[in-house]
Amino acid sequence: MFRLLFLLFLIIPVIEIYLLIQVGGIIGALNTVGLVVGTAILGAFLLKRQGLSTFARVQNTMARGEIPAIEMMEGIILLVCGALLLTPGFFTDILGFLGLIPVTRRGFVIWLLKKGAFIHFGGGPRNPSGTTGPTSGSHGAIEGEYRRED
């Protein structure tokens, strides 16, 4: 994991610098700076719209009594895409804009789920064995009593 992060922090800035120099050589330095600022402004506007749309879908899903798991993961991806769009450079802008497209974002979430990238860290009551979740004999059942009042 450390090697991957090291390579990312090394390779991405090199790609960004290379692209900035190439684009600057073609359209000029001032136009390149304007383009970088323009993509950041456009990205912030689109990020706000997609974030509000995702938030509305979270509310609709919860109103139906369902857990908005995919929408919450999309929100995390939007957060990362927002950081990428505000980072100066063309490579990070491309990645950020790809995350703003609902179809690619949802596809990425489904791909991550299939890969098992999201794991459950627990949070429920602990069993005698020290793990979270139901005990081996309970099969997920919760004992309790209730009475019906008309």
C-alpha positions in Angstrom: 0.0 0.0 0.0 2.9 2.4 0.8 4.5 1.7 -2.5 1.3 2.4 -4.3 0.8 5.7 -2.5 4.4 6.7 -3.1 4.1 6.0 -6.8 0.8 7.9 -7.0 2.4 10.9 -5.3 5.4 10.7 -7.6 3.8 9.9 -10.9 0.7 12.1 -10.8 2.6 15.4 -10.3 5.1 14.4 -13.1 2.1 13.7 -15.5 0.5 17.1 -14.5 3.7 19.0 -15.0 4.3 17.3 -18.4 0.7 18.1 -19.5 0.9 21.7 -18.3 4.2 22.3 -20.2 2.8 20.7 -23.4 -0.5 22.6 -23.3 1.3 25.8 -22.4 3.6 25.3 -25.4 0.6 25.0 -27.7 -1.8 27.6 -26.4 0.5 29.8 -24.3 1.1 30.2 -20.6 -1.7 32.7 -19.8 -4.3 30.6 -21.7 -3.2 27.5 -19.9 -3.6 29.2 -16.5 -7.1 30.4 -17.6 -8.0 26.9 -18.7 -6.9 25.4 -15.4 -8.9 28.0 -13.4 -11.9 27.6 -15.8 -12.0 23.9 -15.3 -11.8 24.3 -11.5 -14.8 26.7 -11.6 -16.8 24.5 -14.0 -16.0 21.5 -11.9 -17.1 23.2 -8.6 -20.4 24.1 -10.3 -21.0 20.6 -11.6 -19.9 19.1 -8.3 -22.5 21.1 -6.5 -25.3 20.0 -8.8 -24.2 16.3 -8.6 -23.9 16.5 -4.8 -27.4 17.9 -4.4 -28.7 15.3 -6.8 -27.0 12.5 -4.8 -28.3 14.0 -1.6 -31.9 14.0 -3.0 -31.5 10.3 -4.0 -30.3 9.5 -0.5 -33.4 11.1 1.0 -35.7 9.3 -1.4 -34.0 6.0 -0.7 -34.4 6.5 3.0 -38.0 7.6 2.6 -38.7 4.2 1.0 -37.2 2.6 4.1 -34.1 1.3 2.3 -30.4 1.8 3.1 -28.8 4.3 0.7 -25.5 2.4 0.5 -24.7 3.0 -3.1 -25.7 6.7 -2.9 -23.4 7.1 0.1 -20.5 5.6 -1.7 -21.2 7.9 -4.6 -21.0 10.8 -2.2 -17.6 9.7 -1.1 -16.5 9.5 -4.8 -17.9 13.0 -5.4 -15.8 14.2 -2.4 -12.7 12.8 -4.0 -13.6 14.1 -7.4 -14.1 17.6 -5.9 -10.6 17.5 -4.5 -9.2 16.3 -7.9 -11.0 19.1 -9.7 -9.6 21.8 -7.4 -6.1 20.4 -7.8 -4.5 22.4 -10.6 -3.8 20.2 -13.7 -5.4 18.5 -16.6 -4.9 14.8 -15.6 -6.7 15.3 -12.2 -9.4 17.3 -13.9 -10.1 14.5 -16.3 -10.3 12.0 -13.4 -12.5 14.4 -11.5 -14.9 15.0 -14.4 -15.2 11.3 -15.0 -16.4 10.9 -11.5 -19.1 13.6 -12.1 -20.7 11.6 -14.8 -23.5 9.6 -13.0 -23.1 6.5 -15.2 -19.3 6.2 -14.7 -19.6 7.0 -11.0 -22.2 4.3 -10.5 -20.2 1.8 -12.5 -17.1 2.6 -10.5 -19.1 2.0 -7.2 -20.5 -1.3 -8.5 -17.0 -2.3 -9.6 -15.6 -1.5 -6.2 -18.4 -3.6 -4.5 -17.6 -6.6 -6.7 -13.9 -6.3 -5.9 -14.8 -6.2 -2.2 -13.1 -2.8 -1.7 -15.6 -1.9 1.1 -15.4 -4.0 4.2 -17.5 -3.9 7.3 -15.6 -2.8 10.4 -18.4 -3.6 12.8 -20.0 -1.3 15.3 -22.6 -3.6 16.7 -22.6 -5.5 20.0 -19.6 -7.8 20.6 -20.0 -11.5 21.0 -18.3 -13.5 23.7 -15.7 -14.4 21.0 -14.9 -10.6 20.7 -16.3 -10.2 17.2 -19.2 -8.1 16.2 -22.5 -9.3 15.0 -24.8 -12.1 16.1 -23.5 -15.1 18.1 -23.1 -18.4 16.2 -26.3 -19.8 17.8 -28.6 -16.8 17.3 -28.7 -16.8 13.5 -29.2 -13.0 13.6 -32.3 -13.2 15.7 -32.9 -10.6 18.4 -35.0 -11.8 21.3 -37.6 -9.5 22.8 -41.2 -9.0 23.7 -43.9 -6.8 22.4 -47.6 -6.2 22.8 -50.1 -4.8 20.4 -52.2 -1.8 21.4 -55.2 -0.9 19.3 
